[in-house]
Every structure is written in C-alpha cells, then in structure tokens.
Amino acid sequence: MLADISYRNIWKIAFPIIISGVAQNVVNVTDTMFLGKLSNVALGAGGNAGIFYYILVITGMGFTTGSQIIIGRRNGEENYTQIGKVVDHSLYFLLPLSLILFFFMRLISPLLLEEITLSSNIFDASIEYLNIRSFGIFFAYINFIFIAFYVGTTKTKILMPVTIIMMLTNVFLDYSLIFGNFGFPQMGIKGAALASVISEIAALVFFIVFTLTQINIKKYNLFNFKVFDTAIFKRILSVGSPVMLQGFLAISSWFIFFMIIEKIGEQELATSHIIRSIYMVLMIPLFGFSSATNTLVSNLIGQGNSQYVLPLIKKVALMSLMSTTLVLVFNLIFPTEMIGLYTDDITLITSALPTLKVISGTMFFFAIAQILFSGVSGTGNTKTALLIEFINISIYLVAAYYIVFTLKASLPIVWCSEFIYFGLLGVMSFVYLKWGNWGKTTI
C-alpha cells in the first residue's frame, strides 16, 4: 500500500481538526472574554474551575486517544469491522466513568478547592461554576468517542460543521446568560457554565444525526453493542490508560501552576488566565497538526510503512512551525489590542504585556516539541510517552515553585518555566523516535 505523506494530504487531514480546535478554544476564549468584563474574581474563578473540570475530562479524552490510535491502526490494516468494536467498548468504559466523575465534582471538589484556594471570593465563584459545568462531562465524553472515530478513519471533514454549531451556540448563550441579554436571566459565572454544557449537547446531537445518516454503519460494525469482549477492552486500556494518565498529569500541572500563581495575588491570577486564553488560541493549529500526526503515524504503521514515519513527522513539524509564525504576527503587532479583548482594566493590560512576550517565544519550542511527542504516542508506545510527560512535568513544577517562592520573581519570569518544559519534551521525544525500538510496537 502506497503511503501518502505529501504536504497536501497532511493538510487535508489536519485542517478540519484545526477548525475543530477553534471551536473548543472559542468556548474557552469566549468564557474568558465575557467573564473578564464581569470582574477579576469571575475571571480567576472561571479559569481555575475550568481547568479543574478539564483535569477530570481529560482522563476520558486520554482513553479515546488510545481508541483513536487503535482505530487508525485498524483503518491502515483495512480491518474495518474491528473499528466498531473499539467504539462500542469505549462507550462501555466512558459512560460509567462520567457518572463517577460527575459525583466527584459535585461532592468532593468543594472540599479540595477549599483547601487550596486562598481567596474566599474565588472559591465561592468556582463552586457556582462547577455545579453547573459538571453536567457537561456526559456529553463531552461521547463527543470524544465520535472524534476518535472520525479522526482515526481520517474522515475529519465532519469536524468543521460540528465546530460551527458548538462555537455559535456557546457565543450566543455566553452573551445572553452571563449578562441577561435577549430576555435571558442574568446568571453571571453560572451562565458561562450553562452555555458550555448546552454547546456540548448541540455538538453531540449533530454527531449522532450525521453518523446515522451519512456513515456506512455496517462497514465499520458500529453500535452493535454485543457481548463485552475482555480482549478488546484490555487492548484499548493498554494503549489508552497511559494517555489518560498523561493527560491528567498535563492538565493537573497547569492547575497546580495556576494555584501557585493564585498565592501571589488575585490580579496576577487574572492576568495569567488572560495569558492562558491567548496561549490556547495560539495552540489551535498545533493541536490540529498534533492530532493529525498521531493518527497518520498509526495508519502508516498499520499499512506496514514504518519507514515513512520520521519523514512524515519532519514535514508536519515544518508546517506546525510555519503556522505558529503566522499566528504570532497578531501577538507581536497588536499586543495591547489582543489583551484588551479580555479586559478594560488598564493595570491588567499593562501587567499582561511582558508575559505575552514570553509565551510568544515559547510557542516556537511548542510547535516542534508537540509534534515530536505526538509521534511518540502515535507509535502506540504510550507508556514511553507517559514516562516522558512525567519527567518533564516534574521538572516544570519544581522550577515554577522555585521561581515563585524562592526567587520571588515577577510573573513573566514565572512563565519562563514553559521554555524548560517544551525544550526537554522535544529533546526526549526526538531521541526516542530517532533511536528507540518503536517500529515493533503492536496494538
């Protein structure tokens, strides 16, 4: 089978994923922008609670990333009927998990957040947000399974209309529910949470309708829900569980990072969440290329074309670097205007400018490191990826803690710890891809 690793084919697969990433980030950015207009407390609380929510959600996303890797491998092998079994068994696992995590957010998270949050105002607002946002985990998990199926089979075009639906729903409801526009109740931070939940529901409805009407269900053996197959489940869990833990560690590290910053002050926390939101916008193309790398590497190995993996990664890294350069132009030319989208507070805008310059520099490291790391996961050796992530996060958090509490450095210097993380991530991933024994990994 001929491997197509042309720039055109990479872009064909990556572009819809990038657009899908726009939707997810528009949800985050919109929440941050509107909450920033509400108050610094709402901005900080929504940001912290949102990260806490994604720490739990990311565990399911990690499992479906494992499913996506296996789906990509079976798609490359043209073993299509096994794909449906992977999808079904992903549902068997994620639906009970979502119920457990829902009750965790409702009952346990207030106890945890109370212990680690210095400001009582931020704590109270965070709980208000989570009490509503927690309902979204059910819909988010099922959406992840659909995304894994479509990305794994390289049918990524559907992600574009899903993006538009999710994006428009969230923007409209954020504007309506946070401030009480168009006759809706004025809900403040709770309105942002409700808007996010409803946008996830809208995306799921579209996924279901499109799949039932446009996809050959019999070809992929989808939604048969036959007897539970222990062997299939173990295979998914073997690949997916390290990715689950890896994602949990990655988002947890951000949560810890922001809790460290919260100890400095409410303004520094609000500033950092504005920077985080801009950071997430800059990451959109990178995560698109990252997901494309993951599935293309898995498909290539499934086809028996392992020799094309490194040339593929080189091409994707170059495209990722070019896209990052283009996106950063707005940061460099209109920095004040970019930050001004989130707040009218001149003090906040001024304090955020130096940190914005720092993350602009880290993006060049990120653009290459993330693609190399996705290549490691795409080989199916997710345990190695987990080890790389664990080592890097440990060093990253120790550095951040030292910079804040020992050096008592300014906020831009604290954010320089990102250079450490992405630098090490890129080097370790490259070493494994260049000299590791990943070609013999079976899943």
FENMO-V262599 format. One record per residue. SS is DSSP state (alpha for helix, beta for strand, coil for the rest). PHI is phi as a letter, one per 40 degrees, with the letter a starting at -180 (none if undefined). Layout:
BEGIN
[[SS:PHI] [SS:PHI]]
END
This chain:
BEGIN
[[coil:none] [coil:c] [coil:c] [coil:b] [coil:b] [coil:c] [alpha:d] [alpha:c] [alpha:c] [alpha:d] [alpha:c] [alpha:d] [alpha:c] [alpha:c] [alpha:d] [alpha:c] [alpha:c] [alpha:c] [alpha:c] [alpha:c] [alpha:c] [alpha:d] [alpha:c] [alpha:d] [alpha:c] [alpha:c] [alpha:d] [alpha:c] [alpha:c] [alpha:c] [alpha:d] [alpha:c] [alpha:c] [alpha:c] [alpha:c] [alpha:c] [alpha:c] [alpha:c] [coil:a] [alpha:c] [alpha:c] [alpha:c] [alpha:c] [alpha:c] [alpha:c] [alpha:c] [alpha:c] [alpha:c] [alpha:c] [alpha:c] [alpha:c] [alpha:d] [alpha:d] [alpha:c] [alpha:d] [alpha:c] [alpha:c] [alpha:c] [alpha:c] [alpha:c] [alpha:c] [alpha:c] [alpha:c] [alpha:c] [alpha:c] [alpha:c] [alpha:c] [alpha:c] [alpha:c] [alpha:c] [alpha:d] [alpha:c] [alpha:c] [alpha:c] [alpha:c] [alpha:c] [alpha:c] [coil:g] [coil:c] [coil:c] [alpha:c] [alpha:c] [alpha:c] [alpha:c] [alpha:c] [alpha:c] [alpha:c] [alpha:c] [alpha:c] [alpha:c] [alpha:c] [alpha:d] [alpha:c] [alpha:c] [alpha:c] [alpha:c] [alpha:c] [alpha:c] [alpha:c] [alpha:c] [alpha:c] [alpha:c] [alpha:c] [alpha:c] [alpha:c] [alpha:c] [alpha:b] [alpha:c] [alpha:d] [alpha:d] [alpha:c] [alpha:c] [alpha:c] [alpha:c] [alpha:c] [alpha:b] [coil:b] [coil:c] [coil:c] [alpha:c] [alpha:c] [alpha:c] [alpha:c] [alpha:c] [alpha:c] [alpha:c] [alpha:c] [alpha:d] [alpha:c] [alpha:c] [alpha:c] [alpha:c] [alpha:c] [coil:d] [coil:c] [alpha:c] [alpha:c] [alpha:c] [alpha:c] [alpha:c] [alpha:c] [alpha:c] [alpha:c] [alpha:c] [alpha:c] [alpha:c] [alpha:c] [alpha:c] [alpha:c] [alpha:c] [alpha:c] [alpha:c] [coil:c] [coil:g] [coil:c] [coil:c] [coil:c] [alpha:c] [alpha:c] [alpha:c] [alpha:c] [alpha:c] [alpha:d] [alpha:c] [alpha:c] [alpha:c] [alpha:c] [alpha:c] [alpha:c] [alpha:c] [alpha:c] [alpha:c] [alpha:c] [alpha:d] [alpha:c] [alpha:c] [alpha:c] [alpha:c] [alpha:b] [coil:g] [coil:c] [coil:f] [coil:g] [coil:c] [coil:c] [coil:c] [coil:b] [coil:g] [alpha:c] [alpha:c] [alpha:c] [alpha:c] [alpha:c] [alpha:c] [alpha:c] [alpha:c] [alpha:c] [alpha:c] [alpha:c] [alpha:c] [alpha:c] [alpha:c] [alpha:c] [alpha:c] [alpha:d] [alpha:c] [alpha:d] [alpha:c] [alpha:c] [alpha:c] [alpha:c] [alpha:c] [alpha:b] [alpha:b] [coil:b] [coil:c] [alpha:c] [alpha:c] [alpha:d] [alpha:c] [coil:f] [coil:c] [coil:f] [coil:c] [coil:f] [coil:c] [coil:d] [coil:c] [coil:b] [alpha:c] [alpha:c] [alpha:c] [alpha:c] [alpha:c] [alpha:c] [alpha:c] [alpha:c] [alpha:c] [alpha:c] [alpha:c] [alpha:c] [alpha:c] [alpha:c] [alpha:d] [alpha:c] [alpha:c] [alpha:c] [alpha:c] [alpha:c] [alpha:c] [alpha:c] [alpha:c] [alpha:c] [alpha:c] [alpha:c] [alpha:c] [alpha:d] [alpha:c] [alpha:c] [alpha:c] [alpha:c] [alpha:c] [coil:c] [coil:c] [coil:i] [alpha:c] [alpha:c] [alpha:c] [alpha:c] [alpha:c] [alpha:d] [alpha:c] [alpha:c] [alpha:c] [alpha:c] [alpha:d] [alpha:c] [alpha:c] [alpha:d] [alpha:c] [alpha:c] [alpha:c] [alpha:c] [alpha:d] [alpha:c] [alpha:c] [alpha:c] [alpha:c] [alpha:c] [alpha:c] [alpha:c] [alpha:c] [alpha:d] [alpha:d] [alpha:c] [alpha:c] [alpha:c] [alpha:c] [alpha:c] [alpha:c] [alpha:c] [alpha:c] [alpha:c] [coil:g] [coil:b] [alpha:c] [alpha:c] [alpha:c] [alpha:c] [alpha:c] [alpha:d] [alpha:c] [alpha:c] [alpha:c] [alpha:c] [alpha:c] [alpha:c] [alpha:c] [alpha:c] [alpha:c] [alpha:c] [alpha:c] [alpha:c] [alpha:c] [alpha:d] [alpha:c] [alpha:c] [alpha:c] [alpha:d] [alpha:c] [alpha:c] [alpha:c] [alpha:c] [coil:b] [alpha:c] [alpha:c] [alpha:c] [alpha:c] [alpha:c] [alpha:c] [coil:c] [coil:c] [coil:a] [coil:b] [coil:c] [alpha:c] [alpha:c] [alpha:c] [alpha:c] [alpha:c] [alpha:c] [alpha:c] [alpha:d] [alpha:c] [alpha:c] [alpha:c] [alpha:c] [alpha:c] [alpha:c] [alpha:c] [alpha:c] [alpha:c] [alpha:c] [alpha:c] [alpha:c] [alpha:c] [alpha:d] [alpha:c] [alpha:c] [alpha:c] [alpha:c] [alpha:c] [alpha:c] [alpha:c] [alpha:c] [alpha:c] [alpha:c] [alpha:c] [coil:c] [coil:g] [coil:c] [alpha:c] [alpha:c] [alpha:c] [alpha:c] [alpha:c] [alpha:c] [alpha:c] [alpha:c] [alpha:c] [alpha:c] [alpha:c] [alpha:c] [alpha:c] [alpha:c] [alpha:c] [alpha:c] [alpha:c] [alpha:c] [alpha:c] [alpha:c] [alpha:c] [alpha:c] [alpha:c] [alpha:c] [alpha:c] [coil:c] [coil:f] [coil:c] [coil:c] [alpha:d] [alpha:d] [alpha:c] [alpha:c] [alpha:c] [coil:c] [alpha:c] [alpha:c] [alpha:c] [alpha:c] [alpha:c] [alpha:c] [alpha:c] [alpha:c] [alpha:d] [alpha:c] [alpha:c] [alpha:c] [alpha:c] [alpha:c] [alpha:c] [alpha:c] [alpha:c] [alpha:c] [alpha:b] [coil:c] [coil:c] [alpha:c] [alpha:c] [alpha:b] [coil:c] [coil:b] [coil:b]]
END
